[in-house]
């Protein structure tokens, strides 16, 4: 019987981060990673974006497990929401699982989830339709692993985040022999990351990056505030080592860094060069400025907002002053460039200076062009599925594969929800499943849709225009002059003519509807909206959110005089 194989990206394609890929072998689904992404600027008020779990919920009985490549948010960030809905086993390396537990503890729905399983690069798990195994990769966090789904038709390999670095420290080293072995077994399809596929520069090794950090610490006289992603354990280790070499103490600030650092230290994945290196942030004033490093990670590991608060004196622990250096050691995504520029400007206005490691060296933790081609040469896949990246990055990865001689028809650039199916010895895109975005806003999961986002965008750009009208429907008259309130649209006191004309217009519209024999509340509101929208645009070239509030009073002269009763309705 021929094995039925499907590969379905539920996230991670046509976008950066939010990795989640379903590999379906007969009646078993293997979920590879469960990541989130941080929202771009147009997603106003949204905290995170996670994959749509509809397909997994509909096929919950088929899910064999969730397999994690590493402990960054782009691989584990959606896990608290997934395990809140689906009680499926989760597999990952020791550090990855500990970080996944921290993530799950932060959400009410997944707080009691405990079906975690620690694996390593030697582990093989024999399921009914496939054998799952792992291989060591090099990334900016220890114990990063690639995943192999071994089927009768060949291996399906998912690289996760990786790069090749010949100088990598123990715990970060790639297992080249294992990669060669997987390639010899036969790789049917390779799902390989594409985050850095367009960058022509070679990624420098980590020794060069440490030298750059150490030099920045050595020649600076004032305080140094280092911005870093909390889960970038390798970078945190380099910062600690450089601080020790330059006789500086390190104070940790940020929502996640204490937990992440303590967890990594407990598991012996992060080492303190000396016992007295770390100091409480409240004690930094006891030291001279040239003795202090402040390691800032920000909420969920994104330090930019915290740096902005420091720059304007609103941070609860550390504020910038003249002579400080803000050293950004994380490489922001393209979507964050505007925010980075804004943050830098605010820092300079505070009197501090800014230095960014990505402007000095190509410090990416992701595979360069040569790395991607080396991975393909080691594994020699029949089919390539570029993942993790916007379309231009996936296309750049495809070009690299063609340079190696892979036929274009064997390379599949998939959209979210595409079902890539292997049938009759041929791979083809067979169908698609639901796989959109789920927005996380505070405690709300998926309750923010396009209409709400559209309204937020309009409110942020053109404001709101509220019209309150009181009517007596029985007597068919307006009881009081319409009241108008505006926020974020025009300043009422300097726009009296506009407000007066708007009141007159609303009065005519409402009276016309009252005189109509077939009176309809929704039609009345819509008429007010439409007419006001056209009028306000003609006058201001803006489209505010128009909110009509219609109050109804039933006036009964006998009741008013004798009993003092009024009946009001807000429609």
N, C-alpha and C positions, 0 to 999 in steps of 0.2 A: 504493500500500500504506500502510495506517494505521500510524503510529508507535506502538509499545507502550512506555508510560512507567510506571515504578514508583518510588515514593519510600518508603524504608524507614529509619526511625530505629533505629539499633543502640545508641544511647545518647543522653543529653541531654534526654529527656522523662520527666516524673514525677520529676525529680531535677535538682540543680544540677551543672553541669560535665559531664565525660565525653562531650563532643560527638562524635558520629560518625553521619553520614547517608549512605546509599547511594542514589544516583539512577541508576536502570537505564533505559537507552534502547535498545530492541531487545536486542542481545546484548552491550552494553557497560555496565560498571558504573563510575560515577564516585564515588569515596569522598571525602566532604567532611569534613575534620578527623579527628583521631584522638587524642582527649583522655582524660585520667584524672580521677578525683576523689579527694579525700582522705577517708579513712573516717570515718564517724560513730562515736559512742561505743560502740555495741553491737558493732562489728566489732573485737573484742579482738585486738590484736597485728597487725592488717592494716596494711601500709604504704600501699598504693594500691588503688583499684578501677578496672579498665579494662573496656571492652566485651568481649562474647563474639564472637570472630572466626569462629565456626563457619560462618555463611552465606558469609562472604568466602572461607574456605578451600575450601568446597564448590564455589564458583564462581570460583576463582582465575584461570582462563583468560579470564574475561570482564572482569577489572579493568583499566581503561584507565590508572588512576593514582589517587594520593591527593593531594588539593588542600587546602592549609592556608590558613586565614584570617589567623592571627597566631601569635606565639611564646609564648603563655602555656600552662601545663600543661593547661588545659581544652581546648586545641586540638591540642597536639603531644605530650602526656605519654605516650600509649599507643603512639606511633610506634616506639620501640625494640622493643616486643614484637610489633607488627604486621610490621615489616620483618625481624624474626628468623624469622618464619614464612613470609612471602610476599615474594618479590622483585619488587616493583612500583615503578614510578617515582613520585617524590614531588616535588610542585611547590609553590613558595612564594616570597615576596619574599626579598630578599637577607638581611635580618636574621632573618627567620623560619627560613630554611634553615640559617643559622649556628647558631641556637639548637637547631634540630632535630638538627644534627650533634653538638652537645654532649650532648644527651639520649641519642643513639644510642651515643656513645662510652662512656657509663656502663654499658652492658649488653653482656655477652660475646657474646650471640647476634647483635647488630646492629652490633658494632664495625667490621666490615669492609664494611658496607653503604655504597654510594657512588652510588646511582642518584638523585641530587638534581638538580633543575632550577630555576634562578632565573628568576622571571617578575616582571612589574610590571603596573601598571594599564593599560598599552598592549598587553599580550600577548594574542594570540588563538591558540588551539591547535585546529586542525581535525582532529577525530577522524572515524571512519567514520560515526557516527550523530548526532554533536552537535559544536558549537563551544563551547569553554570560554573565557570571558573574565573580566575582573576589574574592580573599581571601588574607588576609595579610600574608606576610612571613618575616622572618628575614634574612637580608643580610647586606652588608657593606655600603649600601646607603638607605636613608629613602624611604618609600612608595613603597617598592618592593611588587609585587603582583603575585600570581599565577592566572591562567586563567581556567575557566570551560566552556566547550562547551556542553550545555545540549541538548541532542537529545532524540527522542522517544525510542531509544535502550539503553539509559543510558548516564552518563556523560563521557566526554573525558576531562581529567585534565592534564594541563601542569604546572609543578611546577615553572619554571624559576629557577634562582639561589636561593638557600635557605640553611639555617641551623637552628637547634633548639638551643636557648639560653635562659635559664630561667631568666637570669639577664638582658635581652635586655632592652634598654631604650625605652620610649614612641616614637612612630614613626618607631620603628624597631621590634615591638613585633608580634609574630605569633598569629593568631586567631585560637586557638585549637578547640573552640566550632564550628566554621564554618567548619573546616576540618572534624570534626565528622559528622556534618550535611550533607556535600557533600557525605561522605562515606555511610551514611544511605540511601540517595537517590538512590545510586547504581552507581558505577564507572565501565564503560565498559573498558576503557583503560587509563593507567597512563603513561604520558611522563615525566619521572623524571630525573633530572640532575645526572651526574655520575662523576663529576670532581675530587671528593675526595674518590671515592669508593674503591680504593686500599690501602688507608692509614689506617694502623691498629690503629694509635693513635687517641684518642678522641680530638676533637677541643676544645681548652680552651675557657672559656667565656670572654667577652669583658672587664670585670673588671680586670682580670688577665693581659690582654694585656695592659690596661692603666697603671697598676702598673709597668709593665716592661718598658714602655716608660718614665714614671715619674722618675723611678730609673736611667735610662740612662741620663736624663737631670740633675738630682740632683747632681750626683757625677762627672760630667764632668766640667773641668775648661775653655776649649777653646770654639771656635765656634762649633755649631752643624749644619751640613747640612743634612736635612731630605729628603730622596727620597721617594716619595709617588705618587700613581696614583691620578690624579686630582679629578676624580669622586668618589673616596672612601671617601665619606663625613664623615662617622663614624670615620675613621682614622684621617682625617683632624681635626675633633672636638676634638679627644683625644690629638692631638699634640698641639692645641691651649690651651686646659685646662692644660696640663703639663707645657707648656711655662709660663702661668700665675702663676702657683703654684711655679715655680722656678725663678720668677722675670726676665724673658727673654722677649725680643721683637721678633716679627716674621716678616720676610721679605718674600714676595711671589715672586718666579721667575717661569718661565715656560709659555708655549704657551697658556695653557688652564686654569690654576688655578685661575687667576683673575676673568674670566667670570663665572666659575663654583662656586667659593666661593661667589662672589657677588650675583649670582642667588639664591644660597641656603640660604644666609642671608636674601635676600629680601622676600623669601617665608617662613622665620622663621624655616628653617630646619637646620640651622647652627647658633650657637650663639657665639658672641664674649664675653669672660669673662670680658673684660674691653675695653673702647672705644679707649684707646691709645696702645692697644696690637700690632696692625699692623703698620709697618713703611715702607716707600718706600725703595726699595733695595739700592738706591743711598745713603741712610743715614746710612748704617751699619757701616761705618768707624767712625761715630761720637760716637759709643758706644764701650765699652770694649768687648773683644772676649767672655767673659763669660756671656754677657748680650744678646747674639744674637742667634736666630734660623733662618736658611734659609730653607724655604720649597720649594723644587725643584720638579716639576712634569714632565718637558720635553715636547716635542712636542707630542700632542695627548695623553698626560698622561703617556708616557713611559720615565722614567727619566734617563735610563742608558747612552744614548748618551750625554746628558747634563752633567752627572757626568764625562764622559771621557773628554769632553771639559774643564771642571773645572780643571781636574787633569793635563792637559798639558798647561794650561794658555791661552786657546782660548775662554773661555766663555765670552759673552759680558757684564756680570754683576758681576759674582762672580768667583774667582779662588782660588784653595786650597793652603794652606800653612801649615807649620809644626804646630802641635797642634790642627788642625781641626779634628773633628770626622764626618765621613759620616755614617749616620744611615739609613739603608735601611728598610723601613717599609712595603714594598710590597713583596708579595711572587711570585717570577718569575715562569713561566711555565718551564717544562723540556726542551723545545726547546731553552730556553734562558740561560741555565746553562753555556754554553761556554762563552757567552757574559758577564755574571755576573762575571765569573772568570777573564776574561780579564780586566773588569772594576775595580775589586778589586786590581789587580796587578798595574794598572795605578795609582790608588789612593794612594797606599802605596809608590810608587816611588815618588809621589809629597810631601811626608813627613807627610801626613794625615793618619788617621787610619779608619778602617771600622768595623761596627757592623751591624748585620742583625737580625731583630726580629724573622725571621722564624727559626733561629738556636737556639733560646732560648725557644720559645713556638710554639705550633701548632696553628698558627694564621689564618688559612684558613677561608674564608667567605662561604665555601661550605660544604655541608652535609657530616658528617662522616658516617661510616658503620651503627652505631646505629641509626643515624638520618634517613638514607635511609629506614631502616627497620621500624622505627616508622611511617614514612610517609605512607608506604605500609599498616601497621596495622590500621592506622586511616582511610584510604580511602578504603581498602579492594578491590582493582581492580581485574577484571576478567583477564585482559591482561596487561602486562607490556612492555613498549617500553623504554629501557634505552637510554638517549640522552646526549649530551654535554660531549664528551670525546673520546679519542682514543680507539681502539678496546679493548685493555686490560682492560680499565676502564669500558666499557660497559659490558664486560664479567664478571668482578668482581661484578658488580651490579646485573647481572643475577644470579650469585651464591648466593648472599644475598637473592634474592627472593625465590630461591629454598630451602634455609634454613628455610624459613617461610612456606614451603609446597606448593608453587605455582608450578604447573606442568611445566616442561621444554617447552612443546609444546605451552604454553600460554605466553612465553617470546620471543620477537622478537628483535634481534639485526639487525637493518636495515642499509643498505648502502645509501649514498646520492642518491636520485631519486627513491628508491624503493617505490612502491605503496602498502601500507598495506590496504586491503579492508575487510570490514565486510559484509558478505553475507550469507544468510540462517543460521543465528545464529552461524556463524563461522568466525574467523579472519584468513586471509591468505595473503601471498605476491602474488599479482595478476600480476603485470607487473612493468615497470619502466618508468621514464621520464628523460629528459635531466637535469642534475644537477651537472655541473662541478664547477670549480673555475673561477672567473673573477678577473683579476689582475688590480690594480690601480697603475699607474706609472705617477706621476705628474698630468697633466690634462688629460692623456689618460686613458680611461675606456675600458678594454677588448681588447685593441689593442696589447697587449703583449701575445704571445702564446708560445708553447713549443719550436718552432724553434728559436725564439728570445732569450729565456732563455738558450737554449743549446749554442747558439753563445756567449752569455755573459759569460757562464761558461767556454767555451774554451778560450775566450779572457782573462779571469781572471787567467786561469791556464797556458796557453801555448802561449798567445800573438797573434800577427798578422804579416803576411809576405806579403808585397805588391810588385808586379812585374809589371813594366811599360815597354811596348814594342811598338816601332813605326815601322810601316810597310808600304810598297807600294804594294798594292795588284795587281795592273796591271803589275808591273815589277816583281812581286813575289820575293820580297827581303825585308830583314830587313834593315831599314834606319839607325838605331843607335843601339849601344850596349844596351841590356836590363838594366834598372835601378831597383835596389832593395832597399826597405826600410823595416826595421823591428822595431817593438815596442813590448816590453814585451816577446820577443822570445829569441834572442841572442844579445849580444853587438857586433855591426857590426865591430868595429875597431879591436877586438880581434878574429874575426871569418872570416878573409879575405878569407881563403881557401874555407870555406863552401860557402861563397857568390860567389866567382869566379866559383866554380863548378856548383852552381845553375844557374849562368848566361849562362854558356856553355850549360847546359841541356836545358834551356828555348830556347836558340837560335836554337838548333837542332829540338826541338819539333815544334816551330813556322815555321821554314823553311820547315819541312816535311809537315805541313798542307798547307802551301802556294803552295807547289809543287803538292798538290792533286787537281785533276780536279774539284772535287765536294767540293769546299771550303765552310766551315760553321763556322760562328762566335762562336756560342755556343759550338760547338764541339772543336774548338781551345782552348777556355777558360777551358773547362773540361779536355782536354788533359794536359794542363799546370798544373791544380790543381792536377790531379791524379798522374802524374809523380813526381811533386815536393813533394807531400804528402808522397809518398813512400820513396823518396830519403832523405827527412828531418827526417823522422822517423828512417830510418836506421842509420843516422848520430847522432841524438840527443835523440831518443826515446821520441819525443814530436810531438804533432799534432797541430800546429798553424792554425789559420784561414788564408787561402791563398786567396788573392784577386788579380787576374790578371786584368790589365788595358791595353787594346789594342788600340793604337792610329793609325789612318790611314791617310797617306798623299798620295794624287794623284799628282805626279810630272809630269808636262807638260813642257818640255824644252823650247818650244816657249813661253808659258805663263809666265814661270819663268823669261826668259830673257827680253821679251818685255813689259809684263804687271805687272810682280812682284806678280802674284797671286798664292797662295797655298790654297789647299782645305784640311781641317783637319776634321777628325771624331773621336770621342771617343766612342769606342764600348764596 
